[in-house]
Amino acid sequence: MAKLVEIHPQNPQQRLIDQVVSELNSGAVIAYPTDSGYALGTALGNKTGLERIRQIRSLSKRHDFTLMMRDLAHIGEYAKLDNNAFRLLKKILPGAYTFILEGTRDVPKRLLHEKKKTIGLRISDHGVVQALLTSLSEPMMSVSLILEGREFYDIDDVRDAVENQVDVIIDDGYCPPEPTTVIDLTSGGIEIIRQGAGDTSLIV
């Protein structure tokens, strides 16, 4: 059964953040709140955690995992992007957007789309996410918590669905699901794959 950790959304308690990061570094899979609903996450090098997330979500190897990053400082290590793409990311992030980019050689193959070799990238402005990534000092592998027939608005919904499948659940109160806007930058242009919470008027 998952460990439940209550963390303040605006002023995350460092002691509790450190507990969760310790769990992540020990191989945990977590359910955590973001600015677009709950997500599942695990440490970047955790192969077993990645497979556990695939099983929870019933994902194929063609599903883009997302790198949840703290900021753009090290984006070149994980994704290939030109100056125009970088300017766009710098303009609108952090926020409720997922960008699809071509992965670099440094990205573990298990994280990349099997055929396209692409990766999703997110920078959330959620206080708990920022605190976790600051202490973790590397991106997290992540996907949205989406299960057919279920909606996740608060901690009870999350516990009912995945309490026996993850190691840690973070509770920061009400966290309604608002999917991110998904933007594909791999072709050199801007292709909006899914309109979600992120404002697309900021893109042009």
C-alpha positions as CSV (number, residue, x, y, z in Angstrom):
1,M,0.0,0.0,0.0
2,A,1.3,3.4,-0.9
3,K,2.7,5.9,1.6
4,L,0.5,9.0,1.7
5,V,2.4,12.3,2.0
6,E,0.5,15.6,2.5
7,I,2.5,18.5,1.1
8,H,1.5,22.2,1.0
9,P,0.9,23.2,-2.7
10,Q,2.4,26.8,-2.4
11,N,4.9,26.2,0.4
12,P,6.1,22.6,0.1
13,Q,7.7,21.4,3.3
14,Q,11.3,20.6,2.5
15,R,11.4,17.7,5.0
16,L,8.5,16.0,3.2
17,I,10.0,16.8,-0.3
18,D,13.2,15.1,0.8
19,Q,11.3,12.0,1.9
20,V,9.7,11.7,-1.5
21,V,13.0,12.3,-3.3
22,S,14.6,9.6,-1.2
23,E,11.9,7.2,-2.2
24,L,12.4,8.1,-5.9
25,N,16.1,7.5,-5.6
26,S,15.3,4.1,-4.1
27,G,13.2,3.0,-7.1
28,A,9.7,4.3,-6.1
29,V,6.8,5.1,-8.5
30,I,4.8,8.0,-7.3
31,A,1.4,9.6,-8.0
32,Y,1.8,13.4,-7.7
33,P,-0.2,16.6,-8.5
34,T,0.7,18.9,-11.3
35,D,-0.9,22.0,-12.9
36,S,-2.8,19.7,-15.2
37,G,-4.0,17.0,-12.8
38,Y,-2.3,14.0,-11.3
39,A,0.6,12.2,-12.9
40,L,2.7,9.1,-12.4
41,G,6.5,9.5,-12.0
42,T,9.7,7.7,-11.4
43,A,13.4,8.5,-11.5
44,L,15.1,8.9,-14.8
45,G,17.2,5.7,-14.6
46,N,14.5,3.5,-13.1
47,K,13.8,0.8,-15.7
48,T,11.5,-1.2,-13.4
49,G,9.6,1.9,-12.5
50,L,9.0,2.7,-16.1
51,E,7.6,-0.7,-16.8
52,R,5.4,-0.5,-13.7
53,I,4.0,2.8,-15.1
54,R,3.4,1.2,-18.4
55,Q,1.4,-1.6,-16.7
56,I,-0.7,0.8,-14.6
57,R,-1.6,2.8,-17.7
58,S,-1.6,-0.2,-20.1
59,L,0.7,1.8,-22.4
60,S,2.4,0.5,-25.6
61,K,6.1,1.2,-26.3
62,R,4.9,3.7,-28.9
63,H,3.6,6.0,-26.1
64,D,5.7,9.1,-25.6
65,F,6.9,9.3,-22.0
66,T,7.3,12.9,-20.7
67,L,10.4,14.3,-19.1
68,M,9.2,16.5,-16.3
69,M,11.9,19.2,-16.0
70,R,12.5,22.0,-13.5
71,D,13.6,24.5,-16.2
72,L,15.2,24.8,-19.6
73,A,18.8,24.9,-18.3
74,H,19.7,21.4,-19.4
75,I,17.2,20.8,-22.2
76,G,19.9,20.3,-24.8
77,E,21.0,17.1,-23.0
78,Y,17.6,15.5,-23.7
79,A,16.1,17.1,-26.8
80,K,17.2,18.5,-30.2
81,L,15.7,21.9,-30.9
82,D,16.6,24.9,-33.1
83,N,16.7,28.5,-32.0
84,N,13.0,29.1,-32.9
85,A,11.8,26.2,-30.9
86,F,14.0,27.2,-27.9
87,R,12.6,30.8,-28.1
88,L,9.0,29.4,-28.1
89,L,9.7,27.2,-25.0
90,K,11.3,30.1,-23.2
91,K,8.4,32.3,-24.0
92,I,5.5,30.2,-22.7
93,L,7.1,27.8,-20.1
94,P,6.5,26.9,-17.3
95,G,2.9,26.1,-17.9
96,A,0.4,23.4,-19.0
97,Y,2.1,22.4,-22.2
98,T,3.7,19.2,-23.4
99,F,6.2,19.5,-26.2
100,I,7.1,16.6,-28.5
101,L,10.7,16.9,-29.5
102,E,13.3,14.6,-31.1
103,G,15.4,13.0,-28.3
104,T,19.1,13.1,-28.1
105,R,21.5,10.2,-27.8
106,D,21.7,10.7,-24.1
107,V,18.0,9.9,-23.6
108,P,17.5,6.2,-22.6
109,K,16.0,4.4,-25.6
110,R,13.2,3.0,-23.4
111,L,12.0,6.5,-22.9
112,L,11.7,7.3,-26.6
113,H,8.8,6.6,-29.0
114,E,9.8,3.3,-30.6
115,K,9.7,4.5,-34.2
116,K,9.9,8.3,-34.1
117,K,12.6,8.5,-31.4
118,T,10.7,11.4,-29.9
119,I,10.2,12.5,-26.2
120,G,7.6,14.6,-24.5
121,L,8.9,17.5,-22.4
122,R,7.1,19.4,-19.6
123,I,8.0,22.2,-17.3
124,S,5.2,22.7,-14.7
125,D,4.8,25.8,-12.5
126,H,3.2,23.7,-9.8
127,G,5.0,24.3,-6.4
128,V,5.3,20.7,-5.4
129,V,6.7,19.6,-8.8
130,Q,9.2,22.4,-8.8
131,A,10.3,21.5,-5.3
132,L,10.7,17.8,-6.1
133,L,12.7,18.5,-9.2
134,T,15.0,21.0,-7.5
135,S,15.9,18.3,-4.8
136,L,16.0,15.5,-7.3
137,S,18.4,17.5,-9.5
138,E,17.4,15.6,-12.7
139,P,14.1,15.2,-14.7
140,M,11.5,12.7,-13.8
141,M,10.0,10.2,-16.2
142,S,6.3,10.9,-16.1
143,V,2.9,10.3,-17.7
144,S,-0.5,11.7,-16.8
145,L,-2.7,9.6,-14.5
146,I,-5.4,8.6,-16.9
147,L,-7.4,5.4,-16.5
148,E,-10.5,4.6,-18.5
149,G,-13.8,5.1,-16.6
150,R,-12.1,7.1,-13.8
151,E,-11.7,10.8,-13.0
152,F,-9.2,12.2,-10.6
153,Y,-10.1,15.3,-8.7
154,D,-8.7,14.6,-5.2
155,I,-6.6,12.2,-3.2
156,D,-9.5,9.8,-2.5
157,D,-10.0,9.3,-6.3
158,V,-6.2,8.6,-6.7
159,R,-6.1,6.2,-3.7
160,D,-9.1,4.2,-4.9
161,A,-7.4,3.6,-8.2
162,V,-3.7,3.1,-7.6
163,E,-3.0,2.8,-3.9
164,N,-1.8,-0.8,-4.3
165,Q,0.2,-0.1,-7.5
166,V,2.4,2.9,-6.5
167,D,4.8,3.5,-3.6
168,V,4.0,7.1,-2.7
169,I,0.9,9.3,-3.3
170,I,1.3,13.1,-2.7
171,D,-1.7,14.9,-1.5
172,D,-1.9,18.7,-1.9
173,G,-5.6,19.1,-1.9
174,Y,-8.0,19.6,-4.9
175,C,-6.3,18.8,-8.2
176,P,-8.7,18.7,-11.1
177,P,-7.7,17.0,-14.4
178,E,-7.0,19.5,-17.1
179,P,-4.9,17.8,-19.8
180,T,-1.9,19.8,-21.2
181,T,-1.9,21.3,-24.6
182,V,0.4,19.0,-26.7
183,I,2.6,20.7,-29.3
184,D,4.8,18.8,-31.8
185,L,7.9,20.6,-32.9
186,T,9.7,17.7,-34.6
187,S,8.9,18.8,-38.2
188,G,10.5,22.2,-37.9
189,G,7.0,23.8,-37.6
190,I,4.4,24.0,-34.8
191,E,1.7,21.4,-34.8
192,I,-0.9,21.4,-32.1
193,I,-1.7,17.8,-31.4
194,R,-4.1,18.4,-28.5
195,Q,-5.7,21.5,-27.3
196,G,-5.7,21.5,-23.5
197,A,-5.1,23.8,-20.6
198,G,-2.2,25.7,-22.1
199,D,-3.2,28.9,-24.0
200,T,-2.4,28.4,-27.7
201,S,-2.8,32.2,-28.4
202,L,0.7,32.6,-26.8
203,I,2.3,30.4,-29.4
204,V,1.9,32.8,-32.4
